Protein backbone atom coordinates (compact mmCIF):
# COMPACT_ATOMS: atom_id res chain seq x y z
CA UNK A 1 0.00 0.00 0.00
CA UNK A 2 1.37 3.39 -0.85
CA UNK A 3 2.12 5.81 1.96
CA UNK A 4 -0.62 8.06 0.58
CA UNK A 5 -3.28 5.44 1.53
CA UNK A 6 -1.73 4.18 4.79
CA UNK A 7 -2.80 7.12 6.98
CA UNK A 8 -6.49 7.06 5.88
CA UNK A 9 -6.53 3.26 6.19
CA UNK A 10 -5.13 3.43 9.75
CA UNK A 11 -7.68 6.13 10.66
CA UNK A 12 -10.49 4.03 9.23
CA UNK A 13 -9.37 0.88 11.10
CA UNK A 14 -9.03 2.79 14.35
CA UNK A 15 -12.50 4.31 14.00
CA UNK A 16 -13.93 0.92 13.03
CA UNK A 17 -12.45 -0.70 16.17
CA UNK A 18 -13.87 2.10 18.31
CA UNK A 19 -17.37 1.76 16.88
CA UNK A 20 -17.12 -2.04 17.05
CA UNK A 21 -16.31 -1.91 20.75
CA UNK A 22 -19.92 -0.99 21.56
CA UNK A 23 -21.19 -3.71 23.92
CA UNK A 24 -23.09 -6.41 22.06
CA UNK A 25 -25.24 -7.03 25.10
CA UNK A 26 -26.71 -3.51 24.91
CA UNK A 27 -27.49 -3.96 21.22
CA UNK A 28 -29.14 -7.35 21.89
CA UNK A 29 -31.20 -5.84 24.72
CA UNK A 30 -32.40 -3.12 22.35
CA UNK A 31 -33.18 -5.74 19.72
CA UNK A 32 -35.21 -7.79 22.21
CA UNK A 33 -37.19 -4.73 23.29
CA UNK A 34 -37.77 -3.53 19.72
CA UNK A 35 -39.11 -6.92 18.67
CA UNK A 36 -41.25 -7.39 21.78
CA UNK A 37 -43.14 -4.09 21.59
CA UNK A 38 -45.29 -4.62 18.45
CA UNK A 39 -46.22 -8.16 19.45
CA UNK A 40 -47.09 -7.13 23.03
CA UNK A 41 -49.24 -4.25 21.76
CA UNK A 42 -51.07 -6.55 19.36
CA UNK A 43 -51.52 -9.17 22.07
CA UNK A 44 -53.14 -6.65 24.40
CA UNK A 45 -55.91 -6.08 21.84
CA UNK A 46 -56.87 -9.75 21.76
CA UNK A 47 -58.07 -10.10 25.35
CA UNK A 48 -61.09 -8.97 27.41
CA UNK A 49 -59.81 -10.33 30.70
CA UNK A 50 -57.78 -13.38 31.64
CA UNK A 51 -57.88 -15.92 28.78
CA UNK A 52 -61.09 -14.35 27.44
CA UNK A 53 -60.72 -13.48 23.75
CA UNK A 54 -62.00 -10.04 22.77
CA UNK A 55 -64.90 -9.72 20.37
CA UNK A 56 -62.59 -7.98 17.91
CA UNK A 57 -60.14 -10.87 17.90
CA UNK A 58 -62.97 -13.36 17.42
CA UNK A 59 -64.39 -11.34 14.53
CA UNK A 60 -61.03 -10.89 12.79
CA UNK A 61 -60.06 -14.55 12.92
CA UNK A 62 -63.53 -15.84 12.03
CA UNK A 63 -64.56 -13.28 9.39
CA UNK A 64 -61.67 -11.16 8.11
CA UNK A 65 -58.42 -13.09 8.24
CA UNK A 66 -57.49 -15.68 5.65
CA UNK A 67 -54.30 -17.44 4.65
CA UNK A 68 -52.93 -16.36 1.28
CA UNK A 69 -51.10 -19.34 -0.21
CA UNK A 70 -50.06 -19.57 -3.88
CA UNK A 71 -52.41 -16.78 -4.89
CA UNK A 72 -55.46 -18.27 -3.20
CA UNK A 73 -57.16 -17.14 0.02
CA UNK A 74 -58.16 -19.87 2.48
CA UNK A 75 -60.19 -19.46 5.67
CA UNK A 76 -58.26 -19.95 8.89
CA UNK A 77 -58.60 -23.52 10.14
CA UNK A 78 -60.00 -23.50 13.69
CA UNK A 79 -60.16 -19.69 13.82
CA UNK A 80 -60.87 -19.36 17.54
CA UNK A 81 -58.05 -21.73 18.41
CA UNK A 82 -55.74 -19.74 16.13
CA UNK A 83 -56.88 -16.47 17.76
CA UNK A 84 -56.28 -17.92 21.22
CA UNK A 85 -52.81 -19.20 20.29
CA UNK A 86 -51.91 -15.91 18.62
CA UNK A 87 -53.06 -13.98 21.68
CA UNK A 88 -51.10 -16.17 24.07
CA UNK A 89 -48.00 -16.00 21.87
CA UNK A 90 -48.25 -12.23 21.53
CA UNK A 91 -48.26 -11.85 25.31
CA UNK A 92 -45.92 -14.61 26.49
CA UNK A 93 -43.18 -14.34 23.85
CA UNK A 94 -42.59 -10.59 24.31
CA UNK A 95 -42.32 -11.08 28.08
CA UNK A 96 -39.72 -13.79 27.52
CA UNK A 97 -37.84 -11.51 25.11
CA UNK A 98 -37.78 -8.58 27.56
CA UNK A 99 -36.55 -10.85 30.35
CA UNK A 100 -34.07 -12.55 28.05
CA UNK A 101 -35.44 -15.92 29.14
CA UNK A 102 -35.50 -18.73 26.58
CA UNK A 103 -34.52 -16.00 24.13
CA UNK A 104 -33.67 -18.25 21.21
CA UNK A 105 -36.94 -20.16 21.54
CA UNK A 106 -38.92 -16.93 21.94
CA UNK A 107 -37.23 -15.68 18.77
CA UNK A 108 -38.24 -18.89 17.00
CA UNK A 109 -41.83 -18.46 18.19
CA UNK A 110 -41.90 -14.86 16.95
CA UNK A 111 -40.43 -15.98 13.61
CA UNK A 112 -43.13 -18.65 13.20
CA UNK A 113 -45.83 -16.11 14.11
CA UNK A 114 -44.34 -13.67 11.60
CA UNK A 115 -44.58 -16.30 8.87
CA UNK A 116 -48.28 -16.83 9.66
CA UNK A 117 -48.84 -13.07 9.79
CA UNK A 118 -47.15 -12.73 6.39
CA UNK A 119 -49.46 -15.37 4.96
CA UNK A 120 -52.41 -13.48 6.45
CA UNK A 121 -51.37 -9.94 5.45
CA UNK A 122 -49.04 -10.32 2.44
CA UNK A 123 -48.70 -6.57 1.87
CA UNK A 124 -46.78 -6.08 5.13
CA UNK A 125 -43.53 -7.77 4.06
CA UNK A 126 -41.18 -4.83 3.58
CA UNK A 127 -42.48 -2.52 6.29
CA UNK A 128 -43.11 -4.97 9.10
CA UNK A 129 -42.64 -8.68 8.53
CA UNK A 130 -39.15 -8.63 7.02
CA UNK A 131 -37.65 -6.57 9.89
CA UNK A 132 -39.43 -8.75 12.47
CA UNK A 133 -38.16 -11.93 10.80
CA UNK A 134 -34.58 -10.64 10.66
CA UNK A 135 -34.68 -9.50 14.30
CA UNK A 136 -36.02 -12.90 15.36
CA UNK A 137 -33.30 -14.67 13.34
CA UNK A 138 -30.63 -12.50 14.97
CA UNK A 139 -31.90 -13.41 18.45
CA UNK A 140 -32.02 -17.07 17.48
CA UNK A 141 -28.41 -16.86 16.28
CA UNK A 142 -26.90 -14.71 19.05
CA UNK A 143 -29.17 -15.30 22.03
CA UNK A 144 -30.11 -12.59 24.49
CA UNK A 145 -26.61 -11.43 25.43
CA UNK A 146 -25.17 -10.81 28.87
CA UNK A 147 -28.10 -8.61 29.94
CA UNK A 148 -30.49 -11.57 29.80
CA UNK A 149 -31.72 -14.11 32.34
CA UNK A 150 -30.42 -16.80 29.98
CA UNK A 151 -26.89 -15.54 30.66
CA UNK A 152 -27.46 -15.54 34.41
CA UNK A 153 -28.77 -19.10 34.27
CA UNK A 154 -25.76 -20.13 32.19
CA UNK A 155 -23.32 -18.36 34.55
CA UNK A 156 -24.73 -20.10 37.61
CA UNK A 157 -24.57 -23.48 35.90
CA UNK A 158 -28.31 -24.02 36.02
CA UNK A 159 -28.21 -24.83 32.33
CA UNK A 160 -25.68 -26.79 30.36
CA UNK A 161 -22.87 -25.01 28.59
CA UNK A 162 -23.71 -22.79 25.65
CA UNK A 163 -27.09 -21.51 26.87
CA UNK A 164 -29.06 -18.77 25.19
CA UNK A 165 -27.00 -16.03 26.76
CA UNK A 166 -23.74 -16.94 25.06
CA UNK A 167 -23.52 -14.00 22.66
CA UNK A 168 -20.32 -11.97 23.00
CA UNK A 169 -20.15 -9.01 25.41
Number of C-alpha atoms within 10 A of each C-alpha: 6 6 8 8 9 11 11 11 13 11 11 12 12 12 12 11 11 10 10 10 10 11 13 18 20 15 15 24 20 14 18 29 17 16 23 25 16 14 23 19 13 14 20 15 15 24 21 13 9 6 11 11 18 17 12 13 22 19 14 15 20 18 12 12 18 20 19 17 11 7 7 8 13 12 15 19 12 10 19 17 13 15 22 20 13 20 24 18 19 25 20 16 25 26 19 20 29 22 18 28 22 21 30 25 18 25 30 18 17 25 21 14 20 21 18 16 19 18 19 20 15 15 11 13 17 10 9 14 21 16 14 24 21 14 20 27 17 17 28 20 15 18 32 37 27 24 19 25 21 25 23 19 16 18 17 9 11 11 14 10 10 13 21 28 28 19 18 12 15
